[in-house]
């Protein structure tokens, strides 16, 4: 049936729309048609400009609605996906604060190194190359590093690895770009799971004695500065790190590295350093002489002497850091500085540089070469540990103290070349006051201790030890008796 045609019939100031097909049937004078088919004047079509003026605000409003919904969805997703970052409950985070890459004398690319630590369940890592931060443009020759480059390409793909050829003395050399931290962290970090912290090993010496200090969470590189002694070279660099924190507002810290490396530090070089708050009690590099020798003290012995003298003077304690000082990533050997030999566990609510370093400043961390703790409580009563035991492994905990009445004077000593070395201190400094076996050892203050610290020794051989025969261990920070503070 054909569609009825329509027409407008004037009725004074209004118009009456009448179906012509009905009109032909019943006539235009039918009163019911005049009443039921009254229509308003037909509006004229809107121009393109007028339509735009109406549509543009509507489109903008719709855009804001969509964006609002997207943000709300994103926030809801974040709240569900990142509870370790946001729940506020302190937990243990595993990390290493002394690592080297091709930015200085390490033998692998920083991305490869960071990927190794992440794969081995570390939560944070600081690449601390010598006198440099991982920033800016740097290209390295490809030929001497063919093995590392092949692994690099295999892991990250050819599109990630940047190459170029340059003319050098009429010869063409292939080079590979070292990516800066700001670039490679984007493919490795994950909120609440893995964090990269900028760092530097401030590397200098006084005469032939090496003076190495790690600066952690630095914004700017700290250049080495000369000084009139080992103590003063150390002091100027410790102060430079502290000054940068005040200037930039970045929370940072600094610690003395491997004091026995090259026999760089005597105890007497360290004792005058009021600025010193941290030092390496364990370092995994095979050349650092953690255990001293027949006439020089071990790094643990140095620690106890510093604690005893400083606490008697009313100074704050020095905290002990364990690191691996890794340089070598392609060959596993006791003669190589491999990763995984030493680390710290920090108890902190958040996996951020600020949260981790704030916890370290209060001493809420411990060093480890393999032993893990579930809990650690240090209070005015003493020290309690809960060891995360491994089936079939036995643990012995030694509680080490220095008592308040222990003599602190030292007898000067020389080596076989007539050079001054660390003095001979009283044997009662750093004695084993108690031993306990099992997973929940505890020590209660007797009342005359300056401090107590715990050394946990397992009977599990380290899979890649600093020295043959080493077992997995852990070192707590000293708990200073309240009256000794």
C-alpha positions as CSV (number, residue, x, y, z in Angstrom):
1,X,0.0,0.0,0.0
2,X,1.5,3.3,-1.0
3,X,2.6,5.6,1.8
4,X,0.0,8.5,2.4
5,X,1.1,11.9,1.2
6,X,1.0,14.8,3.7
7,X,0.1,18.5,3.3
8,X,0.0,21.5,5.5
9,X,-3.4,23.4,5.7
10,X,-3.3,26.9,7.2
11,X,-5.7,27.5,10.1
12,X,-5.2,31.1,11.2
13,X,-1.9,31.4,13.1
14,X,-1.4,27.6,13.2
15,X,-1.3,24.9,10.7
16,X,-3.2,21.7,10.6
17,X,-1.6,18.6,9.2
18,X,-4.1,16.5,7.4
19,X,-3.6,13.1,5.7
20,X,-4.6,13.6,2.1
21,X,-5.7,10.0,1.9
22,X,-8.1,10.5,4.8
23,X,-9.2,13.8,3.4
24,X,-10.2,12.2,0.2
25,X,-12.3,9.7,2.1
26,X,-14.0,11.9,4.7
27,X,-13.4,15.5,3.6
28,X,-11.4,18.3,5.2
29,X,-14.3,19.6,7.2
30,X,-14.5,16.6,9.4
31,X,-14.0,18.1,12.9
32,X,-12.2,15.2,14.5
33,X,-9.4,15.5,11.9
34,X,-8.9,19.2,12.5
35,X,-8.5,18.5,16.3
36,X,-6.3,15.4,16.2
37,X,-3.9,16.4,13.5
38,X,-2.9,19.8,14.7
39,X,0.8,20.3,14.4
40,X,3.3,23.0,15.5
41,X,5.1,24.9,12.7
42,X,7.7,22.7,11.1
43,X,11.2,23.8,12.3
44,X,13.7,24.7,9.7
45,X,16.7,22.4,9.3
46,X,19.8,23.4,11.4
47,X,22.8,24.6,9.7
48,X,26.1,22.7,9.9
49,X,27.5,25.4,12.2
50,X,24.5,25.3,14.5
51,X,24.7,21.5,14.7
52,X,28.4,21.8,15.6
53,X,27.6,24.3,18.4
54,X,25.3,21.7,19.9
55,X,27.4,18.6,19.2
56,X,30.7,19.9,20.4
57,X,29.7,20.4,24.1
58,X,28.0,17.0,24.1
59,X,31.1,15.3,22.7
60,X,33.3,17.0,25.3
61,X,31.0,16.0,28.1
62,X,30.9,12.4,26.9
63,X,34.7,12.4,26.8
64,X,35.0,13.5,30.4
65,X,32.5,10.8,31.4
66,X,34.5,8.1,29.6
67,X,37.8,9.4,31.1
68,X,36.3,9.4,34.6
69,X,35.2,5.9,34.2
70,X,38.6,4.8,32.9
71,X,40.4,6.5,35.9
72,X,38.0,4.9,38.4
73,X,38.6,1.5,36.8
74,X,42.4,2.1,36.8
75,X,42.4,3.0,40.5
76,X,40.3,0.0,41.3
77,X,42.7,-2.2,39.4
78,X,45.8,-0.7,41.1
79,X,44.2,-1.2,44.5
80,X,43.8,-4.9,43.7
81,X,47.2,-5.4,42.1
82,X,49.6,-3.7,44.5
83,X,48.8,-4.6,48.1
84,X,52.5,-5.1,49.0
85,X,53.1,-1.4,48.3
86,X,50.0,0.0,49.8
87,X,49.0,-2.2,52.8
88,X,51.5,-0.4,55.2
89,X,52.6,-3.6,56.9
90,X,56.3,-4.0,57.3
91,X,57.9,-7.0,55.6
92,X,61.4,-8.2,54.7
93,X,62.9,-7.0,51.4
94,X,66.0,-8.7,50.0
95,X,68.5,-6.5,48.2
96,X,72.1,-5.9,47.2
97,X,73.8,-2.5,47.5
98,X,77.2,-3.1,45.9
99,X,77.2,-4.2,42.2
100,X,79.3,-3.4,39.1
101,X,78.4,-3.4,35.4
102,X,80.0,-2.4,32.1
103,X,79.5,1.2,33.2
104,X,82.8,0.6,35.0
105,X,84.7,-2.7,35.6
106,X,81.9,-5.2,35.6
107,X,81.7,-7.6,32.6
108,X,78.0,-7.5,31.8
109,X,75.2,-5.1,30.7
110,X,73.2,-3.5,33.5
111,X,69.9,-4.9,32.2
112,X,71.4,-8.5,32.3
113,X,72.6,-8.0,35.8
114,X,69.3,-6.6,37.1
115,X,67.5,-9.4,35.4
116,X,69.7,-11.9,37.2
117,X,68.9,-10.4,40.6
118,X,65.2,-10.2,39.9
119,X,65.2,-13.9,38.7
120,X,66.8,-14.9,42.0
121,X,64.1,-13.2,44.0
122,X,65.8,-10.1,45.1
123,X,63.5,-7.1,45.6
124,X,66.0,-4.3,45.1
125,X,69.4,-3.6,43.6
126,X,71.8,-0.7,43.4
127,X,74.3,-0.6,40.6
128,X,77.3,1.1,42.1
129,X,79.9,1.6,39.4
130,X,83.1,3.4,40.1
131,X,82.8,7.2,40.1
132,X,79.8,7.2,37.8
133,X,76.1,7.0,37.8
134,X,74.4,5.0,35.0
135,X,73.4,8.1,33.1
136,X,74.1,9.9,29.8
137,X,75.4,8.6,26.5
138,X,78.1,5.9,26.5
139,X,79.2,3.4,23.8
140,X,81.5,0.5,24.3
141,X,83.6,-1.5,21.8
142,X,81.8,-4.7,20.8
143,X,84.8,-6.9,19.9
144,X,86.1,-7.7,23.5
145,X,82.5,-8.4,24.7
146,X,81.2,-10.7,22.0
147,X,80.0,-13.3,24.6
148,X,78.2,-10.7,26.7
149,X,76.6,-9.1,23.6
150,X,75.3,-12.5,22.3
151,X,73.6,-13.2,25.7
152,X,72.3,-9.6,25.7
153,X,70.7,-9.9,22.3
154,X,69.3,-13.3,23.2
155,X,67.7,-12.0,26.4
156,X,66.4,-8.6,25.2
157,X,66.1,-9.0,21.4
158,X,67.9,-7.2,18.6
159,X,65.5,-4.3,18.6
160,X,66.5,-3.4,22.1
161,X,70.3,-3.6,21.5
162,X,71.7,-0.5,19.8
163,X,74.7,-0.8,17.6
164,X,76.9,1.5,15.5
165,X,80.1,1.5,13.5
166,X,82.7,4.2,14.0
167,X,86.0,5.0,12.2
168,X,89.0,4.9,14.6
169,X,92.5,5.4,13.1
170,X,91.3,4.4,9.7
171,X,89.7,1.2,11.1
172,X,86.0,0.5,11.6
173,X,84.9,-0.5,15.0
174,X,81.6,-1.9,16.0
175,X,80.1,-0.5,19.2
176,X,77.1,-1.1,21.5
177,X,75.3,1.5,23.5
178,X,75.1,1.3,27.3
179,X,71.6,2.2,28.3
180,X,71.1,4.5,31.3
181,X,69.2,3.6,34.4
182,X,66.3,5.9,33.4
183,X,65.8,3.8,30.2
184,X,66.4,0.2,31.3
185,X,64.5,0.4,34.6
186,X,61.3,0.7,32.6
187,X,61.6,-2.9,31.4
188,X,62.7,-4.4,34.8
189,X,61.0,-2.6,37.7
190,X,57.6,-3.7,39.0
191,X,55.7,-2.0,41.8
192,X,56.0,-4.0,45.0
193,X,58.3,-6.6,43.5
194,X,61.5,-5.2,42.1
195,X,63.2,-1.8,42.5
196,X,66.4,-0.3,41.1
197,X,68.2,2.3,43.2
198,X,70.8,4.7,41.8
199,X,74.2,4.3,43.4
200,X,77.9,5.0,43.0
201,X,81.2,3.5,44.4
202,X,83.1,6.7,45.2
203,X,86.6,5.3,44.5
204,X,89.8,7.0,45.7
205,X,92.9,6.3,47.7
206,X,95.4,7.9,50.1
207,X,98.9,6.9,48.9
208,X,98.6,3.3,48.1
209,X,95.6,2.7,50.4
210,X,92.3,2.3,48.7
211,X,89.4,4.3,50.1
212,X,86.0,3.1,48.6
213,X,82.7,4.4,49.8
214,X,79.2,3.5,48.4
215,X,76.6,6.3,48.0
216,X,73.1,4.9,47.7
217,X,70.2,6.7,46.1
218,X,72.3,9.6,44.8
219,X,70.8,12.1,42.4
220,X,74.2,13.5,41.3
221,X,77.6,11.8,41.0
222,X,80.1,12.4,43.8
223,X,83.6,13.1,42.4
224,X,86.6,11.8,44.5
225,X,88.5,14.5,46.5
226,X,92.0,14.3,47.9
227,X,92.7,14.5,51.6
228,X,95.7,14.4,54.0
229,X,94.9,10.9,55.4
230,X,92.7,7.9,54.9
231,X,90.4,9.3,57.6
232,X,90.1,12.7,55.9
233,X,89.6,11.2,52.5
234,X,86.7,9.2,53.9
235,X,85.3,12.1,55.9
236,X,85.1,14.4,52.8
237,X,83.2,11.8,50.8
238,X,80.8,10.8,53.7
239,X,80.0,14.5,54.1
240,X,79.5,15.0,50.4
241,X,76.8,12.3,50.3
242,X,75.1,13.8,53.4
243,X,75.3,17.3,51.9
244,X,73.7,16.1,48.7
245,X,70.8,14.7,50.7
246,X,70.2,18.1,52.4
247,X,70.5,19.9,49.0
248,X,68.3,17.7,47.0
249,X,65.8,16.3,49.6
250,X,66.7,12.8,48.5
251,X,67.1,10.3,51.3
252,X,70.4,8.6,50.9
253,X,73.2,6.9,52.9
254,X,76.9,6.0,52.5
255,X,79.0,3.1,53.8
256,X,82.6,2.2,53.9
257,X,83.4,-0.7,51.5
258,X,85.7,-3.7,52.3
259,X,88.0,-2.1,54.8
260,X,90.5,-4.9,54.5
261,X,90.8,-4.6,50.7
262,X,94.4,-3.7,50.1
263,X,94.5,-3.2,53.9
264,X,93.2,0.2,53.2
265,X,91.7,0.9,56.6
266,X,93.1,0.4,60.1
267,X,90.7,0.5,63.0
268,X,92.3,3.8,64.0
269,X,91.4,5.3,60.6
270,X,87.7,4.5,61.2
271,X,87.3,5.5,64.9
272,X,87.6,9.3,64.4
273,X,84.8,9.3,61.7
274,X,81.8,10.7,63.5
275,X,80.0,10.7,60.1
276,X,80.3,6.9,59.8
277,X,77.1,4.9,60.3
278,X,77.5,1.9,58.1
279,X,80.3,-0.4,56.8
280,X,80.6,-3.7,55.1
281,X,81.0,-6.5,57.6
282,X,80.8,-9.0,54.7
283,X,81.8,-8.6,51.0
284,X,81.7,-11.4,48.5
285,X,84.7,-10.3,46.4
286,X,87.5,-12.8,46.7
287,X,90.2,-10.1,47.2
288,X,88.7,-8.2,50.2
289,X,90.1,-10.3,53.1
290,X,87.0,-10.6,55.1
291,X,88.7,-12.7,57.7
292,X,91.9,-10.7,58.2
293,X,95.1,-12.5,58.7
294,X,97.5,-13.5,61.5
295,X,98.1,-10.0,62.6
296,X,95.2,-8.0,61.1
297,X,91.6,-8.2,62.4
298,X,88.7,-9.6,60.5
299,X,85.9,-7.3,59.4
300,X,83.7,-8.6,62.3
301,X,86.5,-7.9,64.8
302,X,86.8,-4.3,63.4
303,X,83.0,-3.9,63.8
304,X,83.1,-4.9,67.5
305,X,86.0,-2.6,68.2
306,X,84.2,0.3,66.6
307,X,81.0,-0.5,68.5
308,X,82.8,-0.7,71.9
309,X,84.8,2.5,71.5
310,X,81.9,4.5,70.0
311,X,79.3,3.5,72.5
312,X,81.7,4.2,75.4
313,X,82.1,7.7,73.9
314,X,78.4,8.2,73.7
315,X,78.4,8.0,69.8
316,X,75.7,6.1,67.8
317,X,76.5,2.5,66.7
318,X,77.8,1.5,63.3
319,X,75.6,-0.9,61.3
320,X,76.9,-3.8,59.3
321,X,76.1,-4.3,55.7
322,X,76.6,-7.6,53.7
323,X,77.1,-7.3,49.9
324,X,78.4,-9.4,47.0
325,X,80.4,-6.7,45.2
326,X,79.7,-8.6,42.0
327,X,81.8,-7.9,38.9
328,X,81.8,-11.2,37.0
329,X,78.6,-12.8,35.5
330,X,79.8,-15.3,32.9
331,X,82.0,-17.6,34.8
332,X,81.2,-19.0,38.3
333,X,84.3,-19.6,40.4
334,X,85.7,-18.9,43.9
335,X,88.2,-16.7,42.1
336,X,85.6,-14.6,40.5
337,X,83.4,-11.8,42.1
338,X,80.1,-13.5,41.4
339,X,76.6,-12.3,42.4
340,X,74.6,-13.9,45.2
341,X,77.3,-14.2,48.0
342,X,76.0,-11.6,50.3
343,X,73.0,-9.3,50.7
344,X,70.8,-7.5,53.2
345,X,67.2,-8.0,54.3
346,X,65.4,-4.7,55.2
347,X,62.2,-4.6,57.1
348,X,60.1,-1.8,55.7
349,X,56.4,-1.2,54.8
350,X,57.1,-0.1,51.2
351,X,59.5,-1.1,48.4
352,X,60.7,2.5,47.7
353,X,64.2,4.0,48.2
354,X,62.9,6.3,50.9
355,X,61.2,3.6,52.9
356,X,64.1,1.2,52.7
357,X,66.7,3.7,53.7
358,X,64.7,5.1,56.5
359,X,64.4,1.5,57.9
360,X,68.2,1.1,57.5
361,X,68.8,4.3,59.4
362,X,67.0,2.8,62.4
363,X,69.0,-0.5,62.1
364,X,65.9,-2.5,61.0
365,X,67.9,-4.8,58.7
366,X,70.3,-7.7,58.8
367,X,73.1,-9.1,56.6
368,X,73.1,-12.5,55.1
369,X,75.0,-15.0,53.0
370,X,72.1,-17.5,53.0
371,X,70.3,-17.6,56.3
372,X,66.9,-15.9,56.4
373,X,65.0,-14.6,59.5
374,X,61.2,-14.6,59.8
375,X,61.3,-12.2,62.7
376,X,63.8,-10.2,64.7
377,X,63.0,-8.3,67.9
378,X,65.5,-6.0,69.7
379,X,64.3,-4.2,72.8
380,X,65.4,-3.2,76.3
381,X,65.2,-6.8,77.4
382,X,67.6,-8.2,74.8
383,X,67.5,-9.8,71.4
384,X,65.1,-12.5,70.0
385,X,65.3,-14.2,66.6
386,X,63.0,-16.5,64.6
387,X,64.9,-18.2,61.9
388,X,63.2,-19.3,58.6
389,X,64.5,-22.8,58.9
390,X,65.2,-25.1,55.9
391,X,64.5,-28.8,56.3
392,X,67.6,-30.8,57.1
393,X,69.7,-27.7,58.0
394,X,70.8,-27.0,61.6
395,X,71.5,-23.6,63.0
396,X,73.6,-22.2,65.8
397,X,73.3,-18.6,67.0
398,X,76.1,-16.9,68.8
399,X,75.3,-13.8,70.8
400,X,78.3,-11.4,70.8
401,X,78.7,-8.7,73.4
402,X,81.2,-6.2,74.8
403,X,80.8,-5.4,78.4
404,X,80.9,-1.8,79.8
405,X,84.0,-2.4,81.9
406,X,86.1,-3.8,79.0
407,X,89.4,-2.0,78.6
408,X,89.5,-0.1,75.3
409,X,93.2,0.9,75.0
410,X,95.2,-0.6,72.1
411,X,98.8,-1.7,71.7
412,X,100.3,-0.3,68.5
413,X,101.4,-2.9,65.9
414,X,103.5,-2.9,62.7
415,X,103.6,-5.3,59.8
416,X,106.8,-7.0,58.6
417,X,107.5,-3.9,56.4
418,X,107.4,-1.6,59.3
419,X,104.0,-0.1,58.4
420,X,101.4,0.7,61.1
421,X,98.5,-1.6,61.1
422,X,95.4,-1.9,63.4
423,X,96.3,-2.0,67.0
424,X,95.9,-4.9,69.3
425,X,92.7,-4.5,71.4
426,X,91.5,-6.4,74.5
427,X,90.3,-9.9,73.7
428,X,87.1,-9.2,75.7
429,X,85.9,-6.9,73.0
430,X,83.3,-8.9,71.0
431,X,83.2,-12.1,73.0
432,X,80.6,-14.8,72.6
433,X,78.3,-14.5,75.7
434,X,75.9,-17.3,74.8
435,X,75.1,-19.9,72.1
436,X,71.8,-21.4,71.2
437,X,70.6,-24.0,68.7
438,X,67.3,-24.2,67.1
439,X,65.0,-21.7,65.2
440,X,64.1,-19.3,68.1
441,X,67.2,-18.3,69.9
442,X,67.1,-15.4,72.4
443,X,69.5,-13.4,74.6
444,X,68.5,-11.5,77.7
445,X,70.6,-8.6,78.9
446,X,72.5,-9.2,82.1
447,X,72.9,-5.5,82.8
448,X,76.6,-4.9,82.0
449,X,76.6,-5.1,78.2
450,X,77.2,-2.2,75.9
451,X,75.4,-4.1,73.1
452,X,74.5,-7.5,71.9
453,X,74.5,-8.7,68.3
454,X,73.7,-12.2,66.8
455,X,75.6,-14.3,64.3
456,X,73.6,-17.2,62.9
457,X,75.7,-20.0,61.5
458,X,74.1,-22.8,59.5
459,X,75.7,-26.2,58.6
460,X,74.7,-25.7,55.0
461,X,77.7,-25.0,52.7
462,X,77.4,-21.9,50.5
463,X,76.7,-23.0,46.9
464,X,79.2,-20.4,45.6
465,X,81.3,-19.3,48.6
466,X,83.5,-16.3,49.1
467,X,86.0,-18.8,50.5
468,X,86.1,-22.6,50.2
469,X,84.2,-24.2,53.1
470,X,82.1,-21.1,54.0
471,X,78.6,-21.9,55.3
472,X,75.5,-19.8,55.0
473,X,75.2,-17.2,57.8
474,X,73.4,-14.1,59.0
475,X,74.4,-11.0,61.0
476,X,72.0,-8.9,63.0
477,X,72.6,-5.3,63.9
478,X,73.8,-4.5,67.4
479,X,71.1,-4.0,70.0
480,X,72.4,-1.2,72.2
481,X,71.5,-1.5,75.9
482,X,69.4,1.5,76.9
483,X,71.8,2.7,79.6
484,X,74.7,2.5,77.2
485,X,73.1,4.9,74.7
